[in-house]
Amino acid sequence: MSKIERNSIVTLHHQLGYTDGYLLEDSFESEPMTFRLGCGELAEGLELALLGLEVGDDQTLDITPDLAFGYPDDNLVKDLPRSDFADDFDPQEGLIVEFSTPDGQTLPGTIVDVDQQRVQVDFNHPLAGHTARYRVHIVEVENPPEEVTH
């Protein structure tokens, strides 16, 4: 059976959340995700936690902020004019909202404060500064042959 190594193409179910059990992501009731290890799709600590696992393995790990999502950066907390939001949108503290960037990407932001004029949004990852609990079930592992360069 193939073990996960750098450059493996991995299909897995995962849960990601806080150590108190609150989940931010959970694919166990939907489709598994597939990605190539080492391409930066996952935080470094999440990738390191997968090395050596094989099909059928289940693992739950607590990963510290330095290896998961880092520490909060005060520069990523922004005050946005209330007028930037739709009139029928009711911003509430703690709500995570998807924002569109100028290049068409989406970026989650957590509303941290609201008043009549502005909405303060924290664009740090919700797990920044927290130990992340990461649970996986490995569905498939493909180890492509090493590319030979001449």
C-alpha positions in Angstrom: 0.0 0.0 0.0 1.3 3.5 -0.8 2.2 5.8 2.0 1.8 9.5 1.7 5.0 11.3 0.8 6.0 14.6 -0.6 4.3 15.1 -4.0 1.7 12.4 -3.3 -1.8 13.0 -4.7 -4.0 12.5 -1.7 -7.8 12.1 -1.5 -9.2 12.4 2.0 -12.1 13.4 4.2 -11.2 16.0 6.8 -12.4 18.1 9.7 -10.7 21.2 10.7 -11.6 23.2 13.8 -10.8 24.3 17.3 -9.8 22.0 20.1 -13.1 22.5 21.8 -14.8 20.6 19.0 -16.2 23.6 17.0 -15.7 22.8 13.3 -14.8 25.2 10.5 -14.7 22.6 7.8 -16.1 19.1 7.6 -16.1 16.9 4.4 -17.2 13.7 6.0 -20.8 14.1 4.9 -19.9 15.3 1.4 -17.2 14.7 -1.3 -13.6 14.1 -0.2 -10.9 16.6 -1.3 -8.0 15.8 -3.5 -4.7 17.7 -3.6 -1.0 17.3 -4.3 1.1 17.4 -1.1 3.7 20.1 -1.2 1.9 22.5 -3.4 0.8 24.8 -0.6 -2.9 24.1 -0.6 -2.7 23.1 3.0 -0.9 24.8 5.9 2.6 23.3 6.4 1.6 21.6 9.7 -1.4 19.9 8.1 0.7 18.5 5.3 3.4 17.3 7.7 0.7 15.5 9.7 -0.2 13.4 6.6 3.3 12.1 5.8 3.5 8.3 6.2 -0.3 7.7 6.4 -1.9 5.3 4.0 -5.3 4.4 2.6 -7.8 3.7 5.4 -5.9 5.5 8.1 -7.8 7.8 10.5 -5.9 10.4 12.5 -6.7 13.3 14.7 -4.0 15.8 15.6 -3.8 19.1 17.4 -1.4 21.4 15.5 0.0 24.5 17.1 -0.3 27.9 15.5 3.3 28.1 14.3 2.7 25.0 12.1 -1.0 25.6 11.3 -2.3 29.1 10.5 0.2 31.4 12.3 -0.6 34.2 14.6 -3.0 37.1 14.1 -1.7 40.1 12.2 -3.2 43.4 13.3 -2.7 44.7 9.8 -5.3 42.2 8.6 -8.1 43.8 10.6 -9.8 46.4 8.4 -12.6 49.0 8.8 -15.0 48.8 5.9 -17.7 51.5 5.2 -21.1 50.2 6.1 -22.2 51.4 2.6 -19.9 48.7 1.1 -22.5 46.1 2.2 -26.0 45.4 0.7 -28.8 47.3 2.4 -30.5 44.0 3.4 -27.3 42.5 4.9 -27.3 42.5 8.7 -23.6 42.2 9.9 -23.3 40.5 13.2 -20.1 40.0 15.3 -18.6 36.6 14.8 -20.2 36.1 11.3 -17.7 34.8 8.7 -18.3 36.4 5.3 -16.8 35.6 1.9 -15.3 38.7 0.3 -14.1 39.0 -3.4 -10.7 40.3 -4.0 -9.8 42.5 -7.1 -8.2 39.5 -8.8 -11.4 37.4 -8.5 -10.3 35.2 -5.5 -12.5 34.9 -2.4 -11.3 35.6 1.1 -13.1 34.8 4.3 -13.3 37.6 6.9 -14.8 37.5 10.4 -16.9 40.5 11.5 -15.5 41.7 14.8 -17.3 45.0 15.4 -20.2 46.9 13.8 -21.5 50.5 14.2 -23.6 52.8 12.0 -20.7 53.9 9.9 -18.4 50.9 9.6 -18.0 47.1 9.8 -14.7 45.9 11.2 -13.5 42.7 9.6 -10.6 40.4 10.6 -9.1 38.8 7.5 -6.8 36.6 9.6 -7.6 32.9 9.3 -10.1 32.1 12.0 -7.6 29.6 13.5 -4.7 32.1 13.6 -3.3 32.1 17.1 -5.2 28.9 18.0 -4.2 25.2 18.1 -6.0 23.6 15.2 -7.6 20.2 15.5 -7.3 18.3 12.3 -9.0 14.9 11.7 -8.5 13.0 8.5 -9.5 9.7 6.9 -7.3 8.8 3.9 -9.4 7.6 0.9 -6.7 7.3 -1.8 -3.0 7.9 -2.3 -1.2 8.1 -5.6 2.5 8.5 -5.8 3.4 9.6 -9.3 6.8 8.5 -10.6 9.6 11.0 -10.1 10.2 13.3 -13.0 13.5 12.9 -14.6 15.3 16.0 -15.8 18.2 16.0 -18.3 
